[in-house]
Amino acid sequence: VAFRWDMPMTFRIAFYPLLGDVVYGFFGDVVDFLSMACTTFGVCTSLGFGCDILLAGLRRVDCGTGAFCESNVPADDGSESDKAKAWKVGIIAIITLIASISVVTGLDKGLKTISQVTFGLGNLLLLSLVYLDNT
């Protein structure tokens, strides 16, 4: 709708065919606010879940499947120790730094490079699971 009718690229414009000029008033402001809030909450939730998964994966790589292990990576057993929180903050800081560098360098260099690197790492993981596991 925005491209064909030469309108601004906002979420409120998706409702223009249904509601007409009402989207330029208070209702449109509410729609834009809710879309930004939900997007922000979704990104933050995904980042938090990813951080938990990375911490558990790092501990698994360091300890293996053993129940008790002397590891530098703290266990995230729900007690929320200070060491586990520090690791999570560090993981989030590294992810944010990588994403910021990718955005600042632009589409041609940053996002293209990070996409190619993650595609290569995914293929490496796939091949290592296929050829190094008991299949």
GIVEN-V573928 format. One record per pair of residues at least 12 apart in sequence whose ideal C-beta (glycine too) atoms are under 8 Angstrom apart, sorted by the first residue. I is the first residue (numbers start at 1). J is the second residue. D is the distance in Angstrom with one decimal. If there is no record, write none. Layout:
i = (I I)
j = (J J)
d = (D D)
//
This chain:
i = (1 1 1 1 10 10 11 11 11 12 12 12 12 12 12 15 15 15 47 47 50 51 51 51 51 52 52 54 55 55 55 55 55 55 55 56 58 58 59 59 59 59 59 73 74 76 98 102)
j = (13 14 16 17 28 32 31 32 35 24 27 28 29 31 32 27 28 31 92 95 95 88 91 92 95 76 88 91 73 74 76 84 87 88 91 76 73 87 71 73 74 75 76 87 87 88 114 114)
d = (5.6 6.5 5.8 6.2 7.8 5.8 5.8 5.7 4.0 7.8 7.9 3.7 7.8 4.6 5.3 7.9 7.5 6.3 6.4 6.7 7.4 5.1 4.8 5.5 7.5 6.4 7.5 5.4 7.1 7.8 5.3 7.0 5.7 6.2 6.5 6.3 4.8 8.0 6.1 4.3 7.5 6.2 7.5 6.9 5.9 7.9 7.2 4.7)
//
